[in-house]
Amino acid sequence: MPEDGEYFGKHGEPRKYDPSFKGPLHNRGCTDIVCCILFILAILGYIAVGILAWSQGDPRKVIYPTDSRGQFCGHAGTPLEKKPLLFYFNIMKCASPMVLLEFQCPTTQMCVEKCPDKFMTLIKAYTNKKDFEYYKQFCQEGVTNSMGIPEILRLRLCPAMLTPSRPFTRRCFPALGQKGSVITVGNHTHFEDGNGNTLNAKDLVDGVKNATVVIEARQVVMKIFEDYTQSWYWILLGLVIAMVTSLLFIILLRFLAGIMVWIMIVLVIAVIGYGIFHCYMEYAALKGEPGADVTLQDLGFQTDFAVYLQIRQTWLAFMIILAILEVIIILLLIFLRKRVLIAIALIKEASRAIGHVMSSLFYPLFTFLLLSMVIAYWAVTAVFLSTSNEPVYKVFNETDCEHSRKTCNPANFSTSPMKYLCPDSECLFAFYGGETVYHKYLIGLQFYNVFLFFWCANFVTALGQMTLAGAFASYYWAFVKPDDMPAFPVFSALGRSLRYHTGTLAFGAFILSVVQIIRVLLEYLDHKLKGAKNKFATFLMCCLKCCFWCLEKCIKFLNRNAYIMVAIYGKNFCTSARDAFFLLMRNMIRVAVLDKVTDFLLFLGKLLIVGLVGVFAFFFFSGRVKAFEDTAPHLHYYWVPILTVVIGSYLIAHGFFSVYAMCVDTLFLCFCEDLERNDGSAERPYYMSSTLHEILWKNEAEEPTSSSAQQQDNEDL
């Protein structure tokens, strides 16, 4: 039969009674100094990368279309300011497969004020002065009335023909239509190509299709951007509503914890139930509608996501998902009904703690501000890095040429050997790239940008956890509350964290960031391997993704508890992580029974706020309520603001409820240490409240926990 010492030796030594211990230590030293220095150097390097990117990058390359000379169409302050549209001399050359590889059609492109609106060939326009003046709008500079047609075509100064076109994402594309099953352009089925040949309108389809593949994603992004410009103030209002609702919910939870938890449970079940009912009504309403029975697999990917809402299978899938979620929540509540009562008591105790540290409710706003700065810096740096390439020109030709697709210089191309060997070739702008050292290591700088983003974001989150842990620990270990507490517990904890434990925070954030970067790389590899039908590779990739997902969750849990121990005792990361792990192992059953049930109830609270705000946003932006029809903005995709509001509401609710979650975790660890340090006698009184002691002690009496349970089992043996 193992002795008590042998049992505790497996999970570390329990805390001893210390009459001098009065809560978070104030006399502490700096921890993990090496990590602090490395983190500061990394931040300085990050700033240097940002400055370098801002000096080299040009976001206009993403916003404006570029002509054959690499000039931006329609950019203010340039000679092409009044020419916002890009015109292709011969759109049919865009049907080349090289278009998809190089994102540039092998034809001259120029900026124009408006797209052509009539059929016209250079030969016919040349015979009429008025028509030729109109035609020259779509020619390059240098064309005069004295030049002959052969010379104009040889120098590629003008297109051989014009076709009626419409602007589409700032580019001129043929105005294709359809009469029955016949493709038309400008209401014509055939047209002349300017070289004496008659072409069918359907010959333009491949060229237009390849050209639009390159910019289709950009089209969706631009529409989404337009939706944001039309609805940003309503989105902001929705987020404010979510913030007010979350704050109101937290305040009510402070005074009416028990009632609010039961209201929360009932409302979550009701909101999900309404979602199931709404999905069923939509599913039933589409019965018999033309095209409603098409499957999602047959429909494929559509840029207009509203199309999916016209299919019965979509609503059926939503209904099944919500029904499964409803059943899971109800079953969990049934099986954990006794634990829910205990968790409610723990939430009540957390409410008392928050009542004494009210400033903790507003700390998530500070965390949100810091995270916003980190995200903004990462996004801006990423855009400038991706647009810091130089224009690259390549040789494009119609006939066979050994120099095809080679890099060229447009300034001296007309007199170069490549032009001599390939008379019909042109030196056109191809893409943005570069051959300098900076451009060669650009992918490395992007990777550094992503890694520092994860590191800084995790550091900010860790700072918030340690700050709140220090504030709530000072509440728990105050024998007379609030007299023995610091005047400003949150600011005191924040100052200690930054002054002494920046290295510890950086250490924990670094470990988590490495795992997250590996997960990102695995997702990238998985995306690349989807085309390869190798079952073993797919299985191995799934296993790796699952393992690193579990590893990330474990590290987050361990880091969180390590930060609590650092906030209390001021030791380094590894020592604190070990102490927290052994303390949790000595109280394993309490962790599973109480801590996780409380997390589940708080998750229901977040789910409720997201559900209420999301339902309101859906009815407002979709125009389902007649009272909002004139007020709601007219959008391309009404799901854009809805999704933004839902995600934003979850982040806001998570920020506020994370205060409760951190409070519960801190009080729980302090409670476990309190049981080890003290015995409730007059000489060694407990620091916990009598209510918390009564509830948890009653639970322990009903179901022996932790080390005492293990020792009792050993004695029975």
C-alpha positions, 0 to 999 in steps of 0.5 A: 500500500503506497504511503501518502508521501509516495502519492504526493511525490507523483504529483509534486509536494502540496503547499505548506502553511505559511503565515507570511503569505498574504496573496500575490507577492510584491517583492519579486524579480524579473523572470525569463530575461533571455526571452524578454530580450529576444522578444524585444529584438524581434519587435524591433526587427518587426518594426524594421520590416514594416518600415522597409515594406512601407518604403518599397510597397505600393497598394495601388497595384492591388486597387487599380488595373495596370496597362502594358506600360505598368501605369495605373488607370484612373489613379488621381494625380497622374496623366491617366486620372481621367482614364479609369478603364483598361482596354484590351486590343484583342481580347481573344488572345486572352484565351491562351493558357498562359493567361492563367499562369502569368495573369496577363493577356499577350495583347496590348492594353491601355487605359481609356476613358470609356469602353467602345460602344460600336462595331468598327474596324480600323480599315473602315474607320480610316476612310471616315475622318469622324470615325477615325477620330473616335477610333483614336480614343482606343489607340496609343499616342503617336497615331496621326492621320498621315500614317497608313494602316499597314504602319499603324498595325505593324507598330501595334498602335491601334487595335484591328477592330473594336467591339461593343464592350461594357466596363466590368471591374474597371476593364472593358469586356465584350458586351456578350448576350444570348438569343436563345442558344446563340451567343451575341455581342452587341446584338450581332452573332458575327463580326469582322476582325479587321483582317478580312475574316468573319468571326462568330461571337462565341469565339470571344467567350474563351477570351472573356472567360480566361480574363475573368478567371483572373479577376473573379476573386477580385470582383467578389472582394470589391463587391464585399468592400462596397457592401462594407462602405454601404453598411459599416455604420449599421455594422458598428451599431450592431457591435455596439448593441452586442457590447451593451448586451454583453455588459448588461448581461455581466452586470445582471450576472453580478447581482442575479447569477442564479436567475440569469444562468437559468434564463440564459439556458432557457433562452439558448434552447429557445433561440436554437429552437426558433432557428430550427423552426425558421429553417423548416419553414424556409425548407417547406416554402421552397417545395415545388419552386423551380431549381430548388431541388438542385443539390449543392454538389451539382450547383458548385461554387457560386460567387453570389452566395444568395443563390444557396439560400434558394436551394432546399438542401441548404436549409435542410443542412442548417436545420440538421446542424441546429437540431444536433446542437440542440440535442447535445445541449439538452443532453449535457444539461440533463446529465450535468444537472447536479454539477450545474447547480454547483457551477452556478454557485461558483459563478456567484462567487466569481460575481462577488469577486468581480463586484470588488474588482469592477474595473476588470469588466472594462479590461477586455476593451484594452485587450481589444485595442491592443489586438486591433493594433496588432492586426492592423499592423500585420495587415498593412505590412502584409499589403505593402510587402505583397505590393513591393515588387517591381514591374516585370516586362516579358516578350509576347508574340503570336508566332514561334519565337525562342525568346517568348516569355523572356524578360525584356526592357521596353525602353530599348526593346525595339532595337534589341536582338530579341526584336530583330529575331522575332519581328512580331513580338512585343515587350509588355508588362507581365506582372510585379516581381523583382530580382534584387536581394530584397525581392528574393527574400520577400517570402521570408519577410512575409513568413516573419510578418505572420509569425510575429503577428501570432507571437504579438497576438498571443502575448497580448492575450497572455498579458490580459490573462496574467493581469486579471489573474493577479487582480482576482488572486489579490481578492481571494487572498485578502482575509478582510475584503476589500480592506486587505486588497490593493486600491487598484488591483487591475493596474497593480497586476498589469504593472507587475506583469509588464515590469517583471514578467514580460519574458515569461509572457513572451515565452508562453506566447512563443511556444503557442505561436510555433504550434499555430504556425505549424498548423497553418503550414499543415493547412497549406500543405493539405490544400496543395495535396487535395489534387493528389488522390493519395489516401495514405497522404490524406490519412497522415495529414488528417492525423497531423492536423488532429494531433497539433490541434490537440497540442494547441488546446493543451498548451493554451490550457497549460499556459493559462494556469501557468500565468495564474501561478506567475501572477501569484508567486512571480516565478518563471514560466517553466516552474509555474507551469509545473506547479500549476500542472501538479496542483491540477493533477492533485485536484483532477476530479474537481477540474473536470466536474466544476471548472469545465461545467462552468466554462460550458455555462459561460459558453452558453451565455456567449451563444445566447448573445451571438444568437440574439444579435445574429437574429436581429441582424438577419431580419434587418439586413435581409429585409424580411421585416417590412419596417426595415425595408426602407432603412436597411442598405441595398447590398450585393451580399446581405450575408456580409454584414450579418456574418461580420456582426455575428463574428464581432458579437462573438468576439465582444461577448468572448471578451467580456465572458473571458473575465468571468472565465479567468476569475473562475479559473483563478479562484479555483486554483486559489481554492485548491491551494487554500485547502492545502495550506490551511485546515479551517482552524482558528490558527489556519483559517480558510481564505475562501468564503463560507458559501464557497466552502460549504458548496464545494465541501458538500460536493467533496463529501458526496464524491471524494475528490483529488488526493483525499479520494485517492488516499481513501481508495489506497487505504481501502485496498 
